[in-house]
């Protein structure tokens, strides 16, 4: 990566309660609207969701880079981000908290602690997380791959082990 990179996004209001956004690196535009709670349209991305999406995407790619750098093998990583918006008495809306809920799947119990440490490190160096001043709380989960007992089907496993 160069010492400095510049990213550009363009957005414009199209009509009524919606708009479009695009960037140089993608041929697709994103249709967006104000949140339905704020008078926007259903079925469109909202600026609030796009912000949370940027955080989820950045967290995921940051974890991948860190894990690759330390040669940490994992099976899967999913990240759920939840943001709470509160309307003030002056009718201003602001995020008051963002929850980051990564769910990491590893191959063995021995990897759990290392996985948790990498998730915490990811939160501390994630570029988008750093750019957001709203309080953020990390709620990580690390689970191991469930290997079925030889000869049992997935249904047998659920029935016999209560999975």
N, C-alpha and C positions, 0 to 999 in steps of 0.2 A: 504494500500500500504506500502511496505517496505520503509525504509529510502532511499534506492537506488535501482534502477532497471537498467538492461542492456538489450538493444535491439540489435539484429544482423540481418543484411541483407547481402546477397551475390549476386553479379552480375558478369556475365562473357559475353564476346563477343563470339557469336556463329559462325557467318560467315558473309561475306559481310558487310552490314550496320546495323546489328541488334544484340541484345543480350537478355539475360534472367536475371531476378532477382527473388529471393525467400527469404522467411523468415521462421523461425522455426515454427511459429504459424499457417501457412496456407499451405494447400497441393497444392495450385495453384501457378504457376509461372507467372510472368508478362513479356510479350514480349515488348522490348523497342528498340528504335532507336534514332539516332540524329534527331532533328527537320528537316522536309522536306526542310525548308529554308536554312538549313545548310548541305544539301546533304543527309539527312536521308530518310527513307522509309515512305510512306503514311500508315495510318491505324495502327500505333503502338504508344503506349504511349511514350512520350519523357521525358527526365529528368526534363525539365521545367514544364511539366504538372504534373509529379509526385510530385514535390515540392509544386505546388499550391494545389494539391489534399491533401497532408499532412496537409497543412494549413486549408483547408476547413473541413477536417475530425476532426482536433483538435479543431477548433472553434466550430463546432457542438457539439462535446462531452463535451467540456468545458461549453458551454451554458446549456446543459442538466443537468450537475452536479450542476451548480450554481442555476438554476431554481428549481431543486429538493430540494436543501438545504434551499431555502427561501420559499418553497411551492408555487411557481408561476406556475399556470396552463396556458398552451398555447395550441393552436390547431396544429400549424405547424411551422417548421423553415427550410428554405432552404438557402444555402449560395453559392453565386457565387463569385469566385475569378478570378481576371484578372491581369495578370502580363505583363508589358511592358519590352521588351528586346531591348537594343540599341547596335549596333556595333560601336566600337570606330575606330579611324583612324588607329590604329595598328592591326585592325581585331579581337580584343578581344570583346566578347559579354558579357554583364552584364545586370541584371535586374536593371531598374532605378526607378520603382515604382510598387507597388502592391495595387490593390483596393480590399477591402473586402466588399461585398454587401450582408449582411444578410437580408432576408425577413421573418419577424416574423408575424404570424397570431395569434391574441388573440381573446377572446370571447366578449369583450366589450371595449367601448371607455375609460372607467375608467382605463384599464390596459395599455393603450398606453405609458404613460410616464414611468411607472415602466418597461415595456418591453424595451424601449429605453435605460434606465439606465442599465439594465442587459446586453444588447448588448455591451454597452460601457465598462462595467466591464469585460465582457468576453474578449474583445480585449486586455484589460490591463493585464490579467493574463494567456492568452492562451500560453501554453508552446512552440508551434511551432512558433507562432508570435514573442515571445521573442528571439527565436534562429535565426531568420532571420534579418539581419542588413539592408536590403533594406527598404527605406521609405514605410510605409503602411498607407493607408487612409481608414477609415471606412465610408461607405455610407449606413447607416441602413434605413430600411423601416419597419414600423409597420402598419399592417392593421387589421381591425376587420372582423370577420366572417360575410358574407352577408347572412342574414336570409330572405328567400323569404316570401312575404306576403301570409297569409293563403289563399288557393284557387288558387294561381298563380303558373304556372309552371316556370321552369327556363327560358324558351323561353319568356313567358309573362313578366317576370321580366326584361329581357334584352330589350325587345321592349318598355315597358312602362317607365322604368327608365333610359334607355340609357346606361346600364351597359356594 
